[in-house]
Amino acid sequence: MTEILKVTGLSKVYSGKVTTRALTDIQLTIHKGEFVGVMGPSGSGKTTLLNMVSTIDTPSSGDVLINGHNPHLLKKKDLAAFRRRELGFVFQDFNLLDTLTVAENIVLPLTLDRQKLSDIEQKLAQVAERLGITDILNKRTYEISGGQRQRAAIARAIIPGPSLLLADEPTGALDSNSSRIVMETLEKLNQTDAATMMLVTHDPQAASYCHRVVFIKDGVLSGEIHRGESRQAFFQKIIEMLSFLGGNAHELSSIRV
């Protein structure tokens, strides 16, 4: 199986008046077509891990390989191109530009990459069709719902055909119905396009769509569980694991799938 992401011996120390160890010796491999969740209590280090993988932050030690390449060794200009082509990002707050239409937001990575207009239009039509947002392409972001915004953000993330899609709390700002639609959208992309995904979330509901979930506590990996046939059973296992790790009550959703 092709390794899309290989994290070895990854540690992160923030120096200041008090030195903080955010991550210690993390090992994580994600193969092509996998949908992997990362969970843990607040302050556990899951966002730090995501920031290392997404090249937003640099490791203190250890390696991050994406498709066999270490992006942290690249020069600034090359890194920007690598990030644009190899990584797709989906954030909690959508990060869409209000001044652009939905279509213009989605094609932004291709525009920045100076792709041909005919190619851009073809890719836009395909991705909008797949995500069921063709009818809102000419609208502005403030004219559509939160769920539609997140699907537009997912479209923007996948349109360059990235090797790895990184989703950081993608359902954090959505109601339960919109959350379900967004997670079903990601699940479908994973199934039909074999899109490789890493999802950081504190929501067991969202995590139950993954193939497996790894748990971080106090900056170290502290367990991993795999989904079987039943998402309901997986959801229960996630809840049990989180309460075992000592997540705060407000981080444990009591909703059933």
WOLINVEN-V532112 format. One record per pair of residues at least 6 apart in sequence whose ideal C-beta (glycine too) atoms are under 6 Angstrom apart, sorted by the first residue. I is the first residue (numbers start at 1). J is the second residue. Records with the same first field share a line. If there is no record, write none. Layout:
I = J + J
This chain:
1 = 31
2 = 32
3 = 29 + 31
4 = 30 + 32 + 163 + 164 + 196
5 = 30 + 66 + 164
6 = 29 + 65
7 = 26 + 28 + 64
8 = 27 + 62 + 63
9 = 25 + 62
10 = 23 + 26 + 59 + 62
11 = 23 + 24 + 25 + 60 + 61 + 62
12 = 22 + 23 + 48 + 59 + 60
13 = 21 + 60
14 = 20
21 = 219
22 = 45 + 48 + 219
23 = 45 + 48 + 219
24 = 219 + 220
26 = 221
30 = 36
32 = 196
33 = 194 + 196
34 = 196 + 211
35 = 190 + 197 + 210 + 211
36 = 198 + 210 + 212
37 = 199 + 207 + 210 + 213
38 = 46 + 200 + 214
39 = 207 + 213 + 215
40 = 46 + 215 + 216 + 217
41 = 247
44 = 216 + 217
45 = 216 + 219
46 = 200 + 216
50 = 168 + 200
51 = 57
52 = 59 + 64
53 = 64
54 = 166
55 = 71 + 83
58 = 72
63 = 70
66 = 86
67 = 163
71 = 79 + 82
74 = 82
84 = 109
85 = 160
86 = 162 + 163
87 = 162 + 164
88 = 157 + 158 + 162 + 165
89 = 157 + 166
90 = 153 + 154 + 157 + 167 + 170
91 = 168
92 = 169 + 172 + 173
94 = 149 + 150 + 153
96 = 105 + 141 + 149
97 = 105
98 = 141
101 = 138
102 = 136 + 137 + 139 + 152
103 = 137
105 = 156
106 = 155 + 156 + 159
107 = 120 + 124
109 = 160
110 = 120
123 = 159
127 = 155 + 159
128 = 134 + 137
131 = 151 + 155
133 = 151
136 = 144 + 148
141 = 149
146 = 174 + 178
147 = 174 + 178 + 181
150 = 182
151 = 185
157 = 165
164 = 196
165 = 195 + 197
166 = 198
167 = 199
168 = 200
169 = 201
170 = 182
171 = 179 + 182 + 203 + 206
183 = 206 + 209
187 = 209
189 = 195
190 = 197
201 = 207
202 = 251
203 = 253
204 = 235 + 238 + 239 + 253
205 = 253
207 = 213 + 238
208 = 231 + 234 + 235 + 257
211 = 227
212 = 226
213 = 225
214 = 224
215 = 222 + 223 + 241 + 245
217 = 245
225 = 237
227 = 234
231 = 257
232 = 257
235 = 257
242 = 252
